[in-house]
Amino acid sequence: MIDLEGHELSPLDKEKINHPNTGALILFARNYDNPEQIQALIKAVRVARKGDILLAVDQEGGRVQRFQNGFTRLPPAACYAEQPELAEAAGWLLAAEVLAVDVDFSFAPVLDVDCGISQIIGNRSFSMDAEQAAQLAAAFRKGMRSAGMAATGKHFPGHGGVAADSHLALPIDTRSLSEIRAKDLLPFQRLIDEGLEAIMPAHVIYPEVDDMPAGFSSIWLKQILRGELGFDGAIFSDDLSMEAAAGVGDFMDRAQLAQQAGCDMLLVCNNPAAAEQVLDRLPVSQNSDRERRLQAMRGRGQFNRQALFKTEQWQQVSAQIKQLTETHA
């Protein structure tokens, strides 16, 4: 999964999009100006691909909402604890608006349980209570699914218990596996049991379990996630350009280790040279299980923007979510 630098495609962008190792593209705030512009960019991406490509965005709400102008502003996930009846509606609204511009999925919901010490997670978490976090996240995912969008739970096995930001440093969570099982894994297990389509692991080391960050650990991804928790969906690495990934080696080392650990798709963002290196040097491979898992991420939107805005459901839900967001502004 690669990214773009601006609002339009360059000749090099078109070349990278059509590379046999490219499977997906993630869009950031820097790629977005307004709905018409993003739809034109997305159309250009799909034409350049000359075949299937998945498009993704981080559109959780709160601090993490890449598309804003022309989209309903969503509140932080923690707000739904006060009005739990809106969690499912908010999941539907996020998904319906993103699908209406032909983006396949948003990397949501956050399944981390807030422990009161992580600023990078904080109110992105649905709750400090694992059971409540699981219930609200499950409702949010149900709404996403009803709109036609697959969900991605992040950041396995839980990023809420460390203070460091993995974009800038390598967090280390010294808790035991039994402690993590008793709290952090509960939302993941709940949504996996309900058919969760994808998971993104954390760039966090849990030394009581493995000395590798979770996204590079076959213990976490193959033994615990796939074996113990029974997960059969897609595993997306977190961005291999993040500082927390640097400790495992150069970009090729990171890509190969993440793939060997069990990641189905590797994200290399915010570093065009690194993305080009991984595209060109990582062997192109075929894997029927990986293809099946990734195909489940394809968006199945029911409306274009004009039709969506005319629906009574959008008008009602958008008004409710706007009010909730303004309350917590």
N, C-alpha and C positions, 0 to 999 in steps of 0.2 A: 504494500500500500504506500503510494507516494503522494506528494502534494504539489501545489502550484505556487508561483511567486506573486501573481497579480490577478487583475480582473479579466485578462484575456489570455489566450493561448499563444505562446511563442512557437516557432518552428521546432525548437528543442523539446518543448512540452509535448508537442504532437508526436515526436519521435519516441519519447519515453512512455507516453500513454500506450503506444502500440507495440511496446517491447514485449516479447513472449513471457518475461518474468513478472510483468505488471498484472496484478489481479484486481486492484482497487485504487481509488483516489479519495483522499480526505480533503475537505474544504475547510478553510479557516476564515476568521473575520477579515483578514487582509484580502481575501478573494471576493468579499461581499460588499456591494453598494446598495442595491435594491432588488426586489424580486425579479424585475424584468431582466436586469443585467445577469443575475445568477442563472436564470433559466436559459439565457443565450449562451452563457459559458458552459453550462451542463450539456446543452445540445451539441456544442462544438466538441466537448470531450467525448461524447458518445459517437459522434461522426468520426473523430480522429481514431478511435479505438478499432473501428472496423470489426466489431464483435462485442461479446459480453464484457462488461466491467462493472464492478460495484462502486457506488458513490456513498460516502459517509460524511458525517459532521458530528461535532460535539455540541449538542443542543439540549443540555440537561435543564437549564434554567438557572436563575440566580447569577453567580459570577461566571458561569460557563454557558453562554448562549451566543454562538457565532453569528447567527442570522437574527438581526434585531429590527431594523427599519422595515416595516411592512409585515412583521410577525408579532404575534401576541407575546408580550414580555412575561416570562414564567418566573415564579418565585423560587427561592431555594427549596430543596426537598424537605428541609426540616419544618417548613411551614405547614405541611399537610398533617402533622401530628395534631394541630389545633382544629383542622377541618378535614378529618380522614375521608369524609364522603366525597371530597374533591380529588383525591389521588387518582382514581381511575379516569375521571373526566380529564384531568390534566395530561395523563399519559396519552389519551386519545387525541387531545388537542395538539400536543407536540408532534405526534406522528402524522396526523392528518395534514398539518401545515407543511411539514418537511417533505412528505410524499408528494404534495401538490406541486412542488417545483422539481420533481423527478430525482430527488435524492433517496437512495434505498433505505438507509437507516441512520439513526443517531446512536452514538455510544452511550447508552443509558439503559437501565437506571444504575445509579451508584448503590452498591450493596454494602459498602463499608459501614461498620457500626462506630459512631462517633464516641471516642473515649475522653473527649474534652481537652486533648493535648495537640491535636493535629490541625494547624491552621489551613493547610492545603485541602483538607477534607472538611472539617467543621460542619457548617450548615448544608454542605452538599449531601451529607448523610441524612437519611429519613428520621433517624432517632438515635439516642444514646442507649436505648433499650433494644436488645437484639430481636426480641419477639415482635415488638412494634415496628421496627425497621423492616422485618420480613413481611409483615402484613401489609404495610403501606407500599413497599416495593412490588409486592405481588399484585396489588390493586393497580398500581401504575403500569406494570407490564401488561396486565389484562386490557387496559385501555389502549396501549400501543398496538396490541395484537388485533383488537377490534377494528382499528383503522387500517390494518394491513402491514404493520411493521414488525420485524423481528427485534428482539431485545438483546442487549449485551450487558451482562452484569460485571461490574468492576468495583474494586481492584482485588482479585483473589490472591490470598485467602483473607485479606482485610488490611487496609492502609490506615485505619483510624487509631491505631495504638502507638504511632510514632510521631514525633514532633517535626522531624526533618521533611523537607519538600523534595521528592525524588527527581524533580526537574533540575534541582540545583545541587543535590548531595545524595549520598547513599544511606537511606534510613536503615537502622538495625532494630528489630523488634525482638527483645530477649525473652519473651514469654514462652512457656512450654506449649507443646502441641495440644495437651489436654485443655489448657486455658483458651487457646484459639478455637478449638473444637466446641467448647462450651458456650462461646459467645460469637465470635466473628464468622464462623462457618454456618451459623443457623440461617441467615438470609440466603446464602448460596444454596444450601441443601433444599430449602423450601422451594425456590424457583426452579432448581434442577428437577425436582420431583414433579413440577408443573409443566416441564417441557422447555425450559430456557434454551434459546437458540445459540447464544454465544457468551463467552467469558473473556475478560481481559485481566491477566495477572498483574500483580504489583511488582515494581522495581524496588523490592524491600527484601532484606536478608532476615531470615528467622533462624539464627544459629543453632537453636535447640533441635531443628529439623534438618537443615542443610546449610552449607556455607556458601551456596549460590543464591542470588536473588530468585524469587519465586518464578519469574518469567523465563529463567534459564535452568530451572530445576526439574529434572524428570521425577524426583520424589514428589514434588508438589503437583506437577501436571499429569503425569502418567499414573503414579502410585495412588495419590490421594484424590485428585480431581476426577480422573477417569475411572480408577479402580474402586476406591472407597465410596465416593459420592455418586458414581454411576453416570457421569456427564458424557454425553455423546454429541454435543454441539461443537461449533467452531471455537477455536482458541486464537485470539488476536494478541500478538505481543503488544506491550505498550511501546511508545516511541523509542527506537534504539538509539536515537540521538540524545536522549535525556542523560544528564550527568550521572545518574545512578547506574546507568548501563555501562559507563566507561570502564569500570573496574574489571570487567570480564575480558577486555581486549579491544582490538580495533574493530571497525565496522563489519568486516568479514567474519571475525571471531564471534561477534555478537549475533550476527545473522545465523551462522551455522549452529551455535550453541542453543539459540532459541528454537530453531527448527528441530534439532536433535532432542530437545527437552519435550517437544510435543506441540509447538505452536503451528497452527495451520497457515497463518498469514503474518508477515513481518511488516511492521510500520517503520519506515525511515522518513522522517519529516524534518523540515526546517534546516536541512543540510543537503542541497542539491547534489554536490559532489559525492557525498556518501551514498545517496540514493542511486546515482549512476554507477558507482563502484559495485554496489550489491547487485543491481540489475544485471550488470555485465559479467560478474564473476561467480555468482551463486548458480550452481548447475540447475538448469530447467528440468523439473521432474513432474511426473504424472502420479496422481494418487486419487483413486476413486472415492475413498472415504472423505478425504479433504474436499474434493469437488462437491460431494453430496452435502457436506456441512455448510459450505460457502453458498451453495445454491439456495439454501433455506434463508439466507440473508437478503434475498432479492425483494425489493419493495413491491407491494401489491395495493397501491393507492386506488381509491375509489372516486376521487374528484380532482379536477383542475382547480386552480385558485378561485376563479369566478363562480364555479358551481359550489365549491366548499362554502364560500362566504354567504351564499344564499340559503344554506341549510339552517333550519331552526336550531339544530344541535350546536353548530359552530357559534351562532349568535349568542346562544344562552351560555355555553361553556366559556367562550372567550370573555364575556362580561364578568362571569364569576371569578375567573382566574386573574383578570385585570384588577378586580377589586381586592383580591387576596394579595397580589403583588404590591399594590399601592399601600395597603395596610402595613406591609413590612419594608417599605422603601427606606 
